[in-house]
Amino acid sequence: MSNCAARDERAAANVADGARMAGEACAAGEDLAGDPRPSGGSRPVTSHGKTLLRGIVFTLLGGTLWGINGTVSKVLMDAYGVDPLWLASARELTACWLFLIAARVTSPGRLHGLLHDHHALWGVLGIALGSILLSQVAYLEAIDWTNSATATVLQSLEVVLVMAYVCVVNRRRPRRRELVGLVLAVVGTYLVATGGNPGELRLPPMGLFWGLACAAAATILAIQPVRMIGRWGNFAVNGLAFLFAGVALSALCHPWEHMPALDAFGVALVMASVVLGTFGAYALYLQGVKEVGSVRGSMLATTEPVMATVSSVVWLGTSFSPADLLGFVMIVVMVFLTA
């Protein structure tokens, strides 16, 4: 979306970048005001009007920023020739410090403990390579090959994969609404990929590949970090994971060798992608889910594909066929059914 937390109710969270990053581990995490919850605890969703309204606003803003961030990334790639790997490494190596500063302010004890626990640091390294790096690269490559709306909608298929994982782990059959959601996901993906014509692939093959890889990466991101975030908090784990992922990706792709030619507006877009689309979206979404609950949060987060579609049309002039839009709607409805 993508974005690193997980929902206790279904052992995982709904992704909206990237390499969206997940809601329920903040059941043990910290809020924006620095109010940590005990590890493993779960605060019931409050019915107090102000708190609920604030949570709704935060969640909507988080999903909105994620959706717009996808379009910002597409502008950087198309107008400035920014390489997806360069953008991923820049976002990771910059946003990590914002996460770490937030961790230092809101829960310094957790951050200090994590930094001095070598076994836990190996776990964070695994999250960085298995979750953050893969989800960031897959999401940006999907945007590069298609557009932000299509990439974001395909990423939403993560919900189906998480559902399958939960059914296997809990040794239960899918519920009726989950099966309906699965059918909607398959048909919706078919419509987006083919436009309803089985003999024609509307998406570039690599675009479809990276879109599905994005969904798979988001699934790993929703499941892998749950225990670590529950123990150490989302800001501390995300900060170090983004740092490790950025260093690893930079070692592989050498971003300094192909720096894009950015004017002032291009630099502003990169900074907006880091501050608002990465750190801001995560912080707002995690706080919102903490206050409204995971089910409401996953539904409200459907603003991400909606805003990605709207911003693509308004800003980039992207056109979508009726079959595309129907496929988008089916996948969004699938999120509601399986949440």
N, C-alpha and C positions, 0 to 999 in steps of 0.2 A: 502498500500500500505502500513497509513495510519497511514494521514496522518492527518488546520481547517479554511477553507475559502469557499466562495461560489461564483458562477457565477451569475452576475446580469441578464444575458441574459436568463437564464433558472431557476433562483431562486435556484440554487444548483450547486454543483461541482462534478467533476468526481474523484472518489477516485482511486488511485492507491495503505497502512497497517494496513492499517491500518489504520488501522486503521488511509490511507491515509487519509488526511485532506484537501483538497478543495482549489479552486483558487480564486473565484471572490471577496471574502471579502477583499482581498488585493487590490481591487479597492479603498478601503478606508483605507488600511493599510500602512505599511512602507516597504521600500526596504532595501537591504543589506547595502546600503550606508547611511541609516538613513534619507531618503527623504520622509516624511510623506505626504499623500494626505488628503485633507479635507474629513471628514465623509460624505458619500453619493455622493462624487464626482466620476467622471469617466474620466480618461485620455484616449484619443483616442490612438489606437495602432499606434505607430510611424512607418513611412516608412523609416526612416534613417537607412542606411545599418548597421552601427556598433551596434546600439541599438537593431535592429531586430536580428542580428547574435548573440549578447550576450544573448538575451532572449531565442533564440532557444537552444543555448549551455546549459544555466542554466536549462531549462525545460528537455532537454534530460538527463542531469546529475542527476537531481532530480529523474526522473523515473528510471534511471539505478540503482541509489543507493537503491531505494525502492525494485527493483527486486532482487538485490544481497542480500539485508538485509533479505529477506524471506529465501534464501538459507542458510545464516549465522545462522539464527534462527533454521533451520532444523538440521544443523550440531551440534549446542549446545544441542538440544534435543536428537539426536540419539547417538552422540559420548560421551557426558558428562552427559546424563540423566537429563538435566535441565528441570524442570517442566514449562509448559507454563505460569502458573500463577506467578511463581517466576520471570520469564523473563519479563513478562508484568509489574510487580510492580517495578523491577529494572530499566527498561527503563523509566517508568513514573517518578520515584523519582529522577532520574539522569538528564534526558533530560529537566525536568521542569526548572532547574536552568540555563541551557543554554538559554532557551527561555526568562527567566526573565532577564538575563544579557543583552541579545540582546534588550529587551524592554527598559531596563534602559539606554542603549547606544543610541538607535535610536529614542525613543519617551518617555522620562522620564515623561513628563506631563501627557500622557495618563495612564501610569502605576500608577502614584501617584493618579490620579483621580479615577481610578478603585479601588484601595486599600481603598479609603475613601468613596466609594459609597456602602453602605450596601445592597441596593436593587440590584445593579448590581452584587455584589458578590454572592447573592443567584442565580442569573441567571447563573453565571459561574459554581456554584456547580451543577446546573441542567445539564449543558453541560458536566461536568466531569463525571457524573453518567450515563446520557442518551446517550452520544456520545463517549467520549474518552474511558471510561472503557469498554463499550460493544464492541466497534470496535477492541480495542487492544486484548481483551480476545478471541473474536470470530476468529480473523485472526490467532492468534498463535495456537489456538486449531485446526483450519482447517489445518494449516501446520503440526501440530503434527500427525494428523490422516491421512493426504495424503502426499503432498509435496508442496514446495513453488510455483511451477508453477501452479498446479491445484488450490490451494487456491487463488492465485492472479487472475487467470482467472475467477473463480467463483465470486470473489469479484467485477469484472468488470460488473457483472449483475446489479450492483447498478444503472448504467446508465438507464436501463429500468424502474426501480422502481422510479427514479427521474422523468423520462419522464411521467410516470403515474400520479405522484403527481402534476406535472405542469399542465397536461391536466385537472385534477379535479379542481385544484385551479382556473385556468383560464377559466374553463367551455368551453373547446374546444375539438374537436376531434383530435386524433393523425393524423399527416401528413403521407403521403404515405411512405416516407423514414423511418419514425419512426415505422410504421407497419412492413416494411421489416426488420428493425433492431430487432423488437420484435420476428419475426419468426426466424431470425438467432440466437438470444439469446436462444430461446427454443430448437431449433435443436442442437445448439452447446453444451448446457448443457446436453442434452440427449446423445450425442455422448461421451462426457467426462465421464458421469456417467455409461453408459452401454457398451461403445465400439461399438455401433451399433447393439448390440444383446438385443432385448427387454426382453428376459428371464433371463438376467444376469446383476447384479449390480456390475460394476467393482470397484466402490469406496466403502469403508466401509460405512455403513449407517450413523455412527456418523461423518465421513468425509464429506459426502454430507450435513448432517444437519448443521455442523459448517460452511461449505462453503456458504450455502444459508443464514445462520444467519449472516455471514460476510458481504454479500451483503446488507442485511437489515440494519445492523449496520452502514455500510458506507453510506447508504441513509439517515439515521437519522443524521449522522455526517455532511453530505453535506447540510442539511436543517436547523437543529436546531440552529447552532451558527451564522447564517448570520448577524442578527442585532447587536449582541454583538460585533462581530469582526469589523463590519462597524463603530461602535461607539468608540471602545477602541483599535483596532489594533490587528493583528493576533498574534504577539509575546506575548503581555500582556495576552490576553485571553488564548492562548495555554499554556503559562507558568503556570498560576494559575490553569487551568483545569487539566493539567497533574499532578500538585502537589496534588490537591484534589482527583483525581482518584487514584493516587498512594497510598495515605494515606488510602482511603476507601478499596482498594483491599488488602493492607497489613493487615488491621484490620480483613478482612475476611479469608485470606489464611495463615497468619502468615509465611511469607517467611523465616524468621530467623530460623524457626524450621526445614527446609529442605534445607539447603544451599548445592549447588552442589560442588563436588570436582573438582575444576578447576585448571589446570596447567597454566603456563604463556601464552600459546597459547589460552587457553580457556578464560582467563581474557581479552586478547587482542581482542578476538571475541566479548565479551560482550561490551567492550568499543567501538569497531567499530560499533556495532549495535546501541549504544546510540548516539555517536557523528556523525557518517556518515549516518547511516541508518534511524535515527529518526530526530534529529535536522538538520543535513546537508541536507537531502533529502527535508524536509519541506521548509527550507529557500531557497534553490535553486529553487524548483518548484514554490513556491509562487512568487519569484522575476521574474522567467521566464514567468509565465502567465501574470504578470503585464505588461511585455514589448511586448509580442507577441499576447496577447488577449486570451480569454477563449476558443474559438473554436480551434485555432491552438494549444493551450496548451493541451487540452484534447486529440487531435490527437497525439501530440508528446509524451504524457505520456503513450502511448501504448508501449513505451520501457520497462515499468515495467513488464508486463507479458512476453514479449519477453526475457528480461534479466533473469527473474526468471526461464524460461524454459531452456535457454542456460546454466546458471550457475548450474542448477540442473543436466543437462546432463554431463557437463564438470567436475564439482567438485564432485558430488555424484554418478555419473554413472546411474542416473535415466533413465529408458527407457520408451518411449511412443509409442503407437501403431499408425498406420495411422489414425484410427478413432479419437484418442485423439488429434493428431495434427490438423486434419480437424476441430474438435470442437473448438480448441484454435483459429484457424484462423477465424472461423465464429464469435466468440465472439469479437475478435479484430476489425473485419470489422463492427460489430454492433456498436462499440464505434464511429467509423468514421461517420456512417450514422445518429446516434442520437445526435451527438455533436452539 
